[in-house]
Amino acid sequence: MQDGTTTAAFGGRQDTARAVGPVLEPFRDIRRIAVLRGGGLGDLMFAMPAIAALGARYPDAAITLLGMPGHAALLEGRPGPVSSILELPVCPGVRPGDEEPGAVDAFFAGLPGTFDLAVQLHGGGRNSNPFLLRLEARHTVGTRTPDAVALERTIPYVYYQHEVFRALEVVGLAGAVPVDLEPRVGVLPGEVDRAGQLTGDGAVVALHPGATDPRRRWPSSSFAEVAVRAAADGCEVVVVGDATDVPAAEEIVRLALAQAPAADVRSLAGQLTLGELAGLLDRSAVMVGNDSGPRHLAQAVGTPTVGVFWIGNVINAGAIGRTLHRVHFSWVARCPVCGVDVTQVGWTAERCEHDDSLVAAVRPDAVYADVAELRATSLLLRGR
């Protein structure tokens, strides 16, 4: 190849080695792009590199995220490729909740104009593809399970694929090549100032004990052991999370103080906006968390993380690099209570009724060893 790139034929197009999958011809005259990505904070983070790629491919286009209230709370007013956010209505397979009659129809009727390109980054398309098609965009790309309706260009939805790479593979169908392999979220000056008010002058270690799936949660006693060791090494330990994480956060603080009454360990769970959380994570030397939105946000603001994962979630959501991020994972393949195979995952997979942790065997001393190592090099690695 004269230009030095490695390519392979794909359906009459070229697949460059710079991309996850086939990069097809860009569409013409794209001025408005809609990106469908509901879910939680982590789901948004997975989509950010793909959205950045779209912004680079179509620099004159306005990108509208069809997302969740939390997405708007984080992104509105923040520099980045997303121009606007429209809150999704409750709709089966798109946004969970109690449906309101006529809400979905009202959403589409109230759209501000039409879109030139609609991008589906929300699951396998069984529910999200029909939703996307109601936008009546000139061009559509996304993923597709065998039972999902077709879009103009699709890739097969295979569950075990890293979500960042899946989304990048999708936007390759629209001619977009990666500009980022990890999400990036810039922290605003006011958030930096607020983080300074919330913490002291020393090193901060942030802990997040929550996860949407309770089986992904590391025991509070394990987090408490990490907290005690970090405090003994002179760190200020702050437990973060939303309102649902308050009980676990308070238990971690209680257990830590029972072991070391003078330890500098406290909870801010349920007390921070998403912007304030971004600022606090940016302020932290290291963040320790489960496979959860705050861990992904910490990664996006550039903070080193130590993650506790079930092995299946490492495939889909684990940090890619190991200089700034460490991953401790459990190889458990069956429910510890009933023995059912837990590797069969996805929307249609059977799930037993047990919520026992799949990651309880991850050792706190091993986790803290990485915390200590990352803390020792955190400022240097982040250019501070």
Backbone torsions as a table, in degrees:
resi	resn	phi	psi	omega
1	MET	NA	126.1	-175.5
2	GLN	-65.0	-33.2	-177.7
3	ASP	-86.5	-0.9	175.3
4	GLY	85.2	1.4	179.3
5	THR	-93.6	149.8	176.8
6	THR	-95.5	126.4	-176.9
7	THR	-131.4	159.3	175.8
8	ALA	-140.4	142.5	-178.0
9	ALA	-66.8	141.0	177.0
10	PHE	-149.0	102.1	176.4
11	GLY	57.1	36.2	-179.3
12	GLY	84.4	-2.8	179.0
13	ARG	-111.3	-173.1	179.5
14	GLN	-120.1	142.2	178.9
15	ASP	-113.2	110.4	-176.7
16	THR	-88.4	154.2	179.9
17	ALA	-71.6	-5.1	178.6
18	ARG	-83.6	-7.0	-173.2
19	ALA	-119.1	168.7	179.7
20	VAL	-75.2	-39.2	-178.0
21	GLY	-144.3	-155.7	-178.1
22	PRO	-62.7	134.9	174.7
23	VAL	-107.9	109.3	-177.1
24	LEU	-90.8	174.9	-179.6
25	GLU	-62.1	135.3	175.3
26	PRO	-62.7	153.9	174.9
27	PHE	-79.4	156.9	-179.0
28	ARG	-94.5	151.6	171.4
29	ASP	54.7	51.2	178.6
30	ILE	-94.9	114.9	179.5
31	ARG	-115.9	-25.9	-179.5
32	ARG	-134.9	126.8	-178.2
33	ILE	-121.4	133.5	172.9
34	ALA	-109.6	133.3	176.4
35	VAL	-119.3	119.9	179.0
36	LEU	-93.5	114.0	176.0
37	ARG	-154.0	98.2	174.9
38	GLY	-87.6	-153.1	177.3
39	GLY	87.4	-160.2	-173.6
40	GLY	-94.9	-167.0	-178.3
41	LEU	-62.5	-42.9	178.8
42	GLY	-62.6	-39.0	178.4
43	ASP	-61.0	-40.1	176.0
44	LEU	-62.8	-44.1	-179.2
45	MET	-60.1	-39.3	178.8
46	PHE	-60.7	-32.4	-176.3
47	ALA	-83.1	-17.0	-171.3
48	MET	-61.8	-43.0	177.0
49	PRO	-61.4	-36.5	177.7
50	ALA	-66.9	-40.3	177.5
51	ILE	-64.6	-39.0	176.7
52	ALA	-62.6	-38.9	178.2
53	ALA	-64.6	-40.9	176.4
54	LEU	-61.7	-42.7	179.4
55	GLY	-62.0	-36.3	179.0
56	ALA	-73.4	-37.1	179.4
57	ARG	-72.1	-38.2	-177.9
58	TYR	-121.7	72.0	-172.6
59	PRO	-66.1	-19.8	-179.7
60	ASP	-93.8	0.6	-177.2
61	ALA	-92.5	146.4	171.9
62	ALA	-89.9	128.7	-178.4
63	ILE	-104.3	122.0	177.6
64	THR	-107.9	123.9	176.0
65	LEU	-89.9	123.9	170.9
66	LEU	-92.2	99.8	-169.4
67	GLY	-141.8	-150.8	-172.1
68	MET	-111.4	163.5	178.9
69	PRO	-55.7	-38.8	178.7
70	GLY	-63.5	-33.6	177.0
71	HIS	-64.2	-43.6	178.8
72	ALA	-64.7	-40.8	-179.1
73	ALA	-60.3	-33.6	-179.4
74	LEU	-84.0	-40.6	-168.7
75	LEU	-92.7	-28.2	-176.0
76	GLU	-63.6	129.3	-178.6
77	GLY	81.7	4.2	-177.8
78	ARG	-108.5	131.9	178.4
79	PRO	-57.7	142.9	-179.5
80	GLY	160.3	-179.5	-174.9
81	PRO	-75.8	-16.4	-177.9
82	VAL	-82.3	122.7	-179.4
83	SER	-84.0	-36.7	-177.3
84	SER	-156.3	161.0	179.1
85	ILE	-127.2	130.3	173.2
86	LEU	-110.6	127.5	-178.2
87	GLU	-74.1	126.9	-180.0
88	LEU	-68.8	145.0	172.1
89	PRO	-79.7	160.2	173.2
90	VAL	-63.3	125.8	-176.2
91	CYS	-157.3	132.5	-177.2
92	PRO	-53.1	128.6	178.1
93	GLY	77.5	-3.2	179.8
94	VAL	-117.5	-50.7	173.6
95	ARG	-142.9	122.3	-179.2
96	PRO	-73.6	160.1	177.7
97	GLY	138.1	-176.1	179.0
98	ASP	-82.6	120.2	-177.0
99	GLU	-71.6	142.8	173.5
100	GLU	-108.6	127.5	-179.8
101	PRO	-54.5	128.7	176.2
102	GLY	83.5	-4.0	-175.3
103	ALA	-67.0	-39.8	-179.7
104	VAL	-67.3	-44.4	177.9
105	ASP	-61.4	-39.9	179.6
106	ALA	-65.3	-35.5	177.9
107	PHE	-60.3	-49.3	-178.1
108	PHE	-70.3	-34.9	178.5
109	ALA	-66.6	-28.4	-176.7
110	GLY	-93.4	6.5	-179.4
111	LEU	-63.8	138.4	-179.0
112	PRO	-80.3	77.2	179.3
113	GLY	89.5	-169.8	-176.3
114	THR	-108.8	165.3	-179.7
115	PHE	-113.0	146.9	176.4
116	ASP	-85.1	-33.3	-178.6
117	LEU	-139.0	131.1	175.9
118	ALA	-120.4	131.8	-173.4
119	VAL	-120.4	123.9	-178.1
120	GLN	-100.9	110.2	177.7
121	LEU	-116.7	24.2	-171.5
122	HIS	-117.4	82.7	174.3
123	GLY	76.6	-160.6	-172.2
124	GLY	-86.6	-3.7	173.3
125	GLY	97.4	-4.6	-179.3
126	ARG	-56.4	-42.3	176.5
127	ASN	-107.5	-32.8	-173.8
128	SER	-77.0	-28.9	178.1
129	ASN	-67.4	-47.1	174.9
130	PRO	-58.8	-37.5	177.3
131	PHE	-62.2	-46.6	-178.8
132	LEU	-61.9	-39.9	-177.2
133	LEU	-64.9	-23.9	177.7
134	ARG	-69.3	-12.3	174.3
135	LEU	-71.2	-21.4	-179.7
136	GLU	57.3	40.4	176.6
137	ALA	-71.4	155.0	179.3
138	ARG	-65.5	-34.5	-178.7
139	HIS	-133.9	145.1	179.5
140	THR	-137.0	140.7	174.4
141	VAL	-138.6	154.9	179.0
142	GLY	171.6	-163.4	177.5
143	THR	-103.1	163.6	-177.6
144	ARG	-153.8	122.9	167.7
145	THR	-81.6	164.6	-177.1
146	PRO	-58.1	-26.6	-177.7
147	ASP	-97.8	8.0	-179.2
148	ALA	-93.5	151.4	176.7
149	VAL	-69.3	154.0	-175.3
150	ALA	-80.6	150.0	166.5
151	LEU	-108.6	-179.8	-179.2
152	GLU	-61.3	-44.9	177.6
153	ARG	-135.9	130.1	-179.0
154	THR	-139.2	158.1	166.6
155	ILE	-113.4	154.3	176.8
156	PRO	-65.5	139.6	175.2
157	TYR	-89.8	110.8	175.7
158	VAL	-116.3	120.5	-167.1
159	TYR	-54.1	-51.0	-174.4
160	TYR	-81.2	84.7	173.0
161	GLN	-149.7	141.3	179.1
162	HIS	-60.3	132.5	-173.7
163	GLU	-63.2	-35.1	176.7
164	VAL	-62.9	-44.9	-178.6
165	PHE	-70.3	-34.2	176.4
166	ARG	-60.0	-47.9	-179.1
167	ALA	-64.8	-38.7	177.0
168	LEU	-65.6	-35.1	177.2
169	GLU	-66.4	-37.4	177.9
170	VAL	-62.5	-49.8	-175.8
171	VAL	-70.9	-18.1	171.0
172	GLY	-60.3	-29.3	176.1
173	LEU	-63.7	-21.5	177.2
174	ALA	-101.1	14.1	176.7
175	GLY	86.1	7.9	-176.0
176	ALA	-93.5	131.4	176.6
177	VAL	-107.4	154.0	-176.0
178	PRO	-62.7	139.0	167.6
179	VAL	-113.8	-19.6	175.0
180	ASP	-135.3	144.9	172.0
181	LEU	-104.4	-9.8	176.0
182	GLU	-129.8	153.0	176.6
183	PRO	-65.4	149.6	175.4
184	ARG	-128.3	130.1	175.6
185	VAL	-130.7	118.8	177.8
186	GLY	-78.8	139.0	179.7
187	VAL	-94.4	131.1	-176.2
188	LEU	-79.7	152.6	-179.0
189	PRO	-54.9	-39.7	179.1
190	GLY	-64.5	-32.3	178.1
191	GLU	-71.8	-35.9	175.6
192	VAL	-63.5	-44.4	179.7
193	ASP	-62.9	-42.8	-179.5
194	ARG	-63.7	-40.0	178.0
195	ALA	-61.8	-36.6	177.0
196	GLY	-65.2	-33.0	177.9
197	GLN	-72.7	-30.9	-176.1
198	LEU	-82.0	-17.7	-174.2
199	THR	-129.2	168.1	176.8
200	GLY	-86.4	-160.1	-175.5
201	ASP	-91.8	-12.9	-175.5
202	GLY	-87.5	-170.2	179.6
203	ALA	-70.1	137.2	179.2
204	VAL	-112.4	133.2	171.2
205	VAL	-115.2	121.3	-179.8
206	ALA	-99.1	138.8	177.1
207	LEU	-120.4	139.4	172.3
208	HIS	-131.0	114.2	-174.0
209	PRO	-91.4	-1.7	-171.9
210	GLY	-90.9	166.7	172.0
211	ALA	-169.2	145.6	-178.9
212	THR	-58.6	-46.2	177.1
213	ASP	-89.1	116.5	-177.4
214	PRO	-59.1	-22.4	179.7
215	ARG	-69.7	-16.5	179.1
216	ARG	-88.1	-0.8	-173.8
217	ARG	-88.7	126.8	172.8
218	TRP	-72.7	143.2	-177.3
219	PRO	-59.3	146.3	178.3
220	SER	-58.2	-34.7	-179.8
221	SER	-63.6	-33.2	178.8
222	SER	-71.6	-43.0	175.2
223	PHE	-60.3	-40.4	-179.3
224	ALA	-62.5	-38.4	178.7
225	GLU	-64.1	-41.1	176.2
226	VAL	-63.3	-41.9	-179.9
227	ALA	-60.5	-44.6	-179.2
228	VAL	-62.2	-43.5	-178.3
229	ARG	-68.6	-39.1	178.2
230	ALA	-65.0	-42.5	179.1
231	ALA	-64.4	-38.3	178.7
232	ALA	-64.3	-25.8	177.9
233	ASP	-90.3	11.7	174.0
234	GLY	91.9	11.9	-178.9
235	CYS	-91.0	152.5	168.6
236	GLU	-91.2	121.2	-175.7
237	VAL	-105.9	125.2	-178.4
238	VAL	-124.3	126.1	177.0
239	VAL	-95.2	127.0	-175.9
240	VAL	-118.0	169.5	178.6
241	GLY	152.2	176.0	177.5
242	ASP	-90.9	-169.3	-175.3
243	ALA	-61.1	-31.7	-179.6
244	THR	-71.0	-18.1	-178.8
245	ASP	-91.3	-4.2	-174.9
246	VAL	-58.2	-47.3	-179.2
247	PRO	-59.1	-44.2	179.7
248	ALA	-65.9	-40.8	179.5
249	ALA	-62.1	-44.1	179.7
250	GLU	-65.7	-35.6	177.9
251	GLU	-66.4	-39.9	178.1
252	ILE	-61.1	-45.9	179.0
253	VAL	-61.7	-44.5	-179.2
254	ARG	-61.1	-46.3	-179.1
255	LEU	-65.6	-39.4	180.0
256	ALA	-65.6	-44.8	-178.4
257	LEU	-71.2	-25.5	175.2
258	ALA	-66.7	-34.1	177.8
259	GLN	-81.0	-37.5	-175.6
260	ALA	-141.2	87.1	-173.2
261	PRO	-56.8	-25.7	-178.4
262	ALA	-93.5	3.8	-176.5
263	ALA	-65.1	142.3	178.5
264	ASP	-86.8	78.4	-177.8
265	VAL	-131.4	127.2	179.1
266	ARG	-150.3	166.8	-178.3
267	SER	-111.5	136.0	168.9
268	LEU	-117.5	15.5	-179.2
269	ALA	-60.6	134.9	179.6
270	GLY	77.8	4.7	-174.7
271	GLN	-113.4	-5.6	-173.0
272	LEU	-115.5	143.5	166.8
273	THR	-73.9	168.5	178.1
274	LEU	-64.2	-35.9	176.4
275	GLY	-64.3	-42.5	177.4
276	GLU	-65.5	-36.8	176.6
277	LEU	-62.7	-43.3	177.9
278	ALA	-58.8	-42.8	178.8
279	GLY	-64.2	-42.0	-179.9
280	LEU	-66.7	-40.4	178.1
281	LEU	-65.6	-38.3	176.1
282	ASP	-62.6	-36.3	179.7
283	ARG	-71.1	-23.7	-173.4
284	SER	-75.5	144.8	174.9
285	ALA	-74.0	-38.2	179.9
286	VAL	-149.1	146.8	174.2
287	MET	-120.5	135.1	177.3
288	VAL	-115.5	127.5	-179.0
289	GLY	-159.5	168.8	172.1
290	ASN	-77.4	-174.4	170.8
291	ASP	-72.1	93.3	-172.4
292	SER	-152.0	165.0	-179.6
293	GLY	-55.1	-48.2	179.8
294	PRO	-59.7	-34.9	176.2
295	ARG	-65.2	-42.0	178.4
296	HIS	-65.8	-35.9	177.2
297	LEU	-67.0	-41.0	177.1
298	ALA	-57.9	-43.6	177.2
299	GLN	-60.9	-40.3	-177.1
300	ALA	-68.4	-29.8	178.1
301	VAL	-88.8	-1.5	174.2
302	GLY	97.3	10.4	-178.6
303	THR	-86.4	134.3	174.9
304	PRO	-59.9	142.4	-178.4
305	THR	-131.4	152.4	168.3
306	VAL	-120.7	115.3	-175.5
307	GLY	-106.4	144.8	175.4
308	VAL	-110.9	116.2	-171.1
309	PHE	-129.6	149.8	160.0
310	TRP	-78.3	145.5	-170.3
311	ILE	-57.7	-38.1	179.1
312	GLY	-62.7	-35.5	179.5
313	ASN	-74.1	-24.2	175.0
314	VAL	-61.1	-40.8	-179.5
315	ILE	-60.4	-44.5	-174.5
316	ASN	-87.0	-26.2	-166.8
317	ALA	-141.2	-0.4	-176.4
318	GLY	-68.8	151.9	174.6
319	ALA	-60.1	145.4	-174.4
320	ILE	-82.0	-48.6	-176.3
321	GLY	-88.2	166.8	179.6
322	ARG	-122.9	-1.0	175.8
323	THR	-70.7	-44.3	-179.4
324	LEU	-102.8	-15.8	-172.2
325	HIS	-135.0	136.1	177.5
326	ARG	-120.2	146.5	-178.1
327	VAL	-126.8	124.7	173.7
328	HIS	-111.0	126.5	-173.3
329	PHE	-134.3	157.1	178.9
330	SER	-102.4	137.9	179.8
331	TRP	-91.9	11.9	-177.7
332	VAL	-56.4	131.1	179.9
333	ALA	-115.2	-10.0	-178.6
334	ARG	-132.9	150.6	177.5
335	CYS	-57.1	129.7	-178.7
336	PRO	-67.0	-11.9	-178.9
337	VAL	-97.7	-53.7	-173.0
338	CYS	-110.4	-10.0	176.5
339	GLY	82.6	6.5	179.8
340	VAL	-66.4	147.5	179.4
341	ASP	-67.9	117.2	-178.5
342	VAL	-96.0	2.5	179.0
343	THR	-81.6	-14.5	177.6
344	GLN	-85.1	93.3	-171.5
345	VAL	-120.5	171.2	-176.6
346	GLY	121.1	174.8	-174.5
347	TRP	-62.2	-31.4	-174.0
348	THR	-99.9	-2.3	-177.6
349	ALA	-73.9	145.3	175.1
350	GLU	-70.3	146.1	-180.0
351	ARG	-136.1	131.2	176.7
352	CYS	-72.5	171.9	-174.8
353	GLU	-85.4	0.6	-173.4
354	HIS	-89.0	137.6	-179.4
355	ASP	-111.1	15.4	-178.9
356	ASP	-60.5	142.7	-175.8
357	SER	-60.5	135.7	173.6
358	LEU	-91.1	-4.9	-174.6
359	VAL	-118.9	13.7	-175.2
360	ALA	-62.3	-25.1	-176.2
361	ALA	-78.5	-9.9	177.9
362	VAL	-64.0	130.0	-170.9
363	ARG	-86.2	129.1	178.2
364	PRO	-59.5	-35.4	-178.6
365	ASP	-66.5	-35.5	177.3
366	ALA	-68.6	-40.2	177.6
367	VAL	-62.9	-45.6	-177.2
368	TYR	-68.1	-29.4	176.8
369	ALA	-58.9	-39.3	177.2
370	ASP	-73.3	-35.9	175.7
371	VAL	-57.7	-47.8	-177.9
372	ALA	-63.7	-41.3	-179.8
373	GLU	-66.8	-45.4	179.6
374	LEU	-66.5	-37.9	179.5
375	ARG	-62.8	-35.7	-178.3
376	ALA	-67.7	-25.6	-176.7
377	THR	-116.8	3.3	-171.1
378	SER	-57.0	-51.6	-175.9
379	LEU	-65.4	-39.8	179.4
380	LEU	-64.1	-46.2	-178.3
381	LEU	-65.3	-27.8	-179.0
382	ARG	-94.0	4.9	177.5
383	GLY	70.7	31.9	-177.4
384	ARG	-114.3	NA	NA
